[in-house]
């Protein structure tokens, strides 16, 4: 009887883990990554703030892009089926690298593999308290959906991030740098090739 109850509990947990809407649902596969390099113009590590006799310092972070989970259309490609937003037409004269595109003038711009999907903006913080071991944590400060648009020459990019609770975020793209403004802070990120 105990075995049956245990197996039923394990089966129920497994069913919840597969439910994309349930708590703790797994994230879709990652498509790209931008690394945090500065907060409010200060390069990392930065922004140490006092906390109960110790300090909290921002030591890293990332903007992580994921495949769309509710893609309405699927396109069959030589590498297999993909969401339509992950099949991107590239104009002649532009070479696409891992996470960026090289324009005819040799400048580089971000080129995520999908034009829409989900994202997470994550900060890595270090806690230093006298007499205690240093502790590192990762906190998601924004998450939701993203869209990526570019003009026909790929010179002008637009990244739109919509936070699931705060609404649209202010973003700017310049070369391989992306700026995100949230909660009165500006987070500068650098495209990480190959991720």
N, C-alpha and C positions, 0 to 999 in steps of 0.2 A: 504494500500500500504506500509506504514512504517512497519507494522507487518510482511508482507511477506518478505521485504528486511532484517529485523532483523532475521527472522527465517532462511533465506538463508545464512546469515553471520554466524549464530550459527552452521548450518549444515556444512558449509565449514570449520569452525574451528575444529569441531569434526572430520571431515574427515582427516584433517591435523594431528590431535593429534594421530590418529590411524596409520598414515604412519610412519613406522620405519625409513625411510630415511629422513623425513622432519625435519626442525629445531625444537628443543625442544621435540624430540621424547622421549617417556618414556623409561627408562632403563629396561632391563629384570630383573627378580627376582634375588636377591642377594643370593649367595651360601655360601660365607665364608668371613671372615674379619680378617685382621692382623692389630694390633695397632702400630702406630709409637712410639718408645721409645727413640730414639736418632738420632741426626743429626751430622755427622762428629765426632762421638765418644762422643759428649756432650749429657747428658741426658736431657730430657724435664722438664720444659720449658728451651729453650736455644736460642742462636743465635740472641740475640737482636741487631738490627741495627738501627742507627739514621735515622730519616726521618722527615724533615721539623720541627725541634724543638721537636719532640717526638721520640718514639721508636716503632719498630715492632718486636714482639717476636713470635717464633714458639712455640705453646703451645700444639699441638696435631697433629694427622693425622692418616690416615689409607690407607691400600691397600685393596680395596674392589673387590671381585670376583663376576661375574654374569654369569648366564646360557648363553650358546651360542645362538645367535639369528638366525643364518643361519645353523643350524645343518642339514647335508644331510641325516642322518639316524635316525630313531626312533626305540627304542626297547620297547616292551611291557613287563612290570614288574608287580609284585604283587601290587605295589603302583601306577600303571598307566603308561602311555607312558612317556618315557624319551629320551632325546638325547643320542645316543650311547656313547658319551664322558662322560656322567654322570652315566654310568653303569661300575663300577670299580671292577675288580676281586681282591680279597684279599687272599694272600697265607695263608695256615694253620699256626697257631701259632701266628698270628698277630690280635690284637683286634683293632677295629676302634672306636674312640670316636668322639665327636663333633668337627671336624676340625683337628684332629690329629690321629695318629696310635700309638699303644703301641707294640713295638717289643719284641721278646722273651727275650732279655736281660733287659727288663723294660724301655729302653730308649724310648723317644717319638719323632716322626717326624711329620711334617705337612702332612695332608691328606685332601685336598680339595675335595668336592663331585664330581667335574668334572675334567677331564684331559685337557679340553680346554674350552674357553669361552672368555668373555670380562673382562676388569679390569679398575679401576680408582685408581690412586695414588693421594691422597688428603692431603693437608696441612691445619691445622687450625692455623690462625695467630691472635694475639691480638695487637691492635693499641692503644697506650697510648699517649695522647697529653695533656699537661697542660691546665686546664680550660675546657676540653671536656670530655664527658662520654667515657669510654672504649668501643671499638668496636671490635667484633670478626667476622672474615670471614673465609670461606672455599674455597680454590682454588685448582682446579684439575691441577696438574703439569705434569701428563702423563696419557694417556688413550689409549686403543687399545685392542689387543688380547693377550691372554696368553695360554701357554701349560705347562702342568705339567707331568713330566716323572719320573719314579722310576725304579730301577733295580728289579730283581725277588725277592730279599730279603727285599726290601723297605729300604735299608740302605743308598743308594745313590740317592738323589733326585735332579732333575734339574727343575728349574722354568725358563721359557723363557717368557719375556715380550717384546712385540713389540709396541712401541709408534706409534700412527697414524701419527705423524709428524717427530719425531726424529729417528725412526727406532729401531733396537734392543737395549735393555738396558742391562747393566752388572748386573747379579744377583748372589747371593750365598746363599746356605741353610746350616745351621748348627744347628742341634737339632730343636727347635721350633722357631729359629730366622731366619729371611730372611733379606738380605742386598740388596739394590737396589742403583746403582750408576747412577746419572743423573746430568748433568750440573755441573760437578766438585764437587758434594756433594754426600755423602754416607748416605742413610736413612736406619736405622736399625728398623725392625719391629718384633713384637712378635705375634705368633698365638693366637687368641682369641677363646677359646673353646666355642662351642655352637652357633657360628655365621656363 
